[in-house]
Amino acid sequence: MNKLFYPALFHTAEESGFFVTFPDFEECLTEGDTMESAYEMAVDALGLTISDRLQNKQKLPAPSSFQDIFVKDGCFLVIVEFDKLAYNKKHNSKAVKKTLTIPEWLNEEAMERGINFSQVLQEALIQKISV
């Protein structure tokens, strides 16, 4: 579930820019002055909404089929991609403390060589999850 795709409605604003809504998340609204900024804001808004729902143990709705969404005049449909891993890297990079156990001989060898345990663990975990 690292990448999710949800439809968004981009409404052209009266003065300029775009107002964005998500049919599957009524609480998810945003806007942007240009198409590019509106899309970036839509990705962030979708990320906040999905993260909040997951944190609160709420089920995510299945994405609506674009054929089932009514698009009125002054509006167009865009599929917005949410990459959970990229979002977490950007917004959840706070360090957390972990306690671990290793054999004494391994600890002594690593200490003698000046190995940074946190760095080694991070590198190993990144490789293990194929990031």
C-alpha positions in Angstrom: 0.0 0.0 0.0 2.9 2.4 -0.7 1.2 4.1 -3.6 -2.4 5.1 -3.8 -4.3 6.8 -6.5 -7.4 8.9 -5.9 -9.5 11.1 -8.2 -9.6 14.8 -7.5 -11.8 17.5 -9.0 -9.9 20.7 -10.0 -12.3 23.6 -10.1 -11.2 26.7 -12.0 -11.4 29.6 -9.6 -13.3 32.8 -10.6 -10.3 35.1 -10.4 -7.4 32.7 -11.0 -6.0 29.3 -9.9 -7.7 26.1 -8.9 -9.7 24.8 -6.0 -9.3 21.0 -5.4 -11.8 18.6 -3.9 -11.7 14.8 -3.5 -14.9 12.8 -4.0 -13.7 10.1 -1.7 -12.6 12.4 1.2 -15.0 15.2 1.8 -12.7 16.7 4.4 -9.8 17.0 1.9 -9.8 20.4 0.2 -7.0 22.6 -1.1 -6.1 25.2 -3.7 -3.3 26.5 -5.8 -2.5 29.5 -8.0 -1.3 27.4 -10.9 -2.0 23.8 -12.1 1.4 22.7 -10.8 1.0 24.3 -7.3 -2.6 23.0 -7.1 -1.4 19.5 -7.9 1.4 19.7 -5.3 -1.1 21.0 -2.7 -3.5 18.2 -3.6 -0.8 15.6 -3.0 0.0 17.2 0.4 -3.7 17.5 1.4 -4.3 13.9 0.3 -1.3 12.8 2.3 -2.5 14.6 5.5 -5.9 13.1 5.1 -4.7 9.5 4.5 -2.1 9.8 7.3 -4.7 11.1 9.7 -7.1 8.3 8.9 -4.5 5.6 9.2 -3.2 7.1 12.5 -6.8 7.0 13.8 -7.3 3.4 12.6 -9.9 4.4 10.1 -10.4 2.4 7.0 -9.5 4.1 3.7 -12.2 4.2 1.1 -11.7 2.5 -2.2 -10.9 5.1 -4.9 -14.0 6.0 -6.9 -13.9 5.0 -10.5 -13.4 8.0 -12.7 -16.3 6.9 -14.9 -18.6 7.3 -11.9 -17.7 10.9 -11.0 -19.8 13.7 -12.4 -17.7 16.5 -13.7 -19.5 19.8 -14.0 -18.6 22.8 -16.2 -15.5 24.6 -15.0 -14.1 21.5 -13.5 -11.9 18.6 -14.6 -10.8 15.3 -13.2 -7.2 14.5 -12.2 -5.9 11.3 -10.6 -3.6 12.2 -7.7 -0.9 9.8 -6.6 0.0 9.5 -3.0 3.3 7.8 -2.3 3.2 6.8 1.4 6.9 6.1 1.7 8.0 9.4 0.1 5.4 11.2 2.3 6.8 9.6 5.4 10.4 10.4 4.4 9.4 14.0 3.9 7.2 14.5 7.0 8.2 11.8 9.5 12.0 11.9 9.7 12.2 12.5 13.5 14.7 10.2 15.1 13.3 7.6 17.5 15.4 5.7 20.0 15.6 1.9 19.7 17.1 -0.6 22.1 18.7 -3.6 20.6 20.9 -6.6 21.7 24.0 -7.8 20.0 26.7 -10.3 21.1 29.4 -8.8 23.3 32.2 -9.8 20.9 30.5 -8.0 18.0 30.0 -4.9 20.2 33.7 -4.8 21.1 34.9 -5.2 17.5 32.5 -2.5 16.3 33.6 -0.1 19.1 37.2 -0.7 18.3 36.6 0.2 14.7 34.6 3.3 15.6 31.5 2.1 13.8 28.4 4.3 14.2 25.6 1.8 15.3 22.7 4.1 14.4 24.1 4.7 10.9 24.7 1.0 10.3 21.2 0.1 11.4 19.6 2.8 9.2 21.6 1.7 6.2 20.7 -2.0 6.8 17.0 -1.2 7.3 16.9 0.9 4.1 18.5 -1.9 2.2 16.2 -4.5 3.8 13.0 -2.6 2.8 14.4 -1.9 -0.6 14.1 1.9 -0.5 
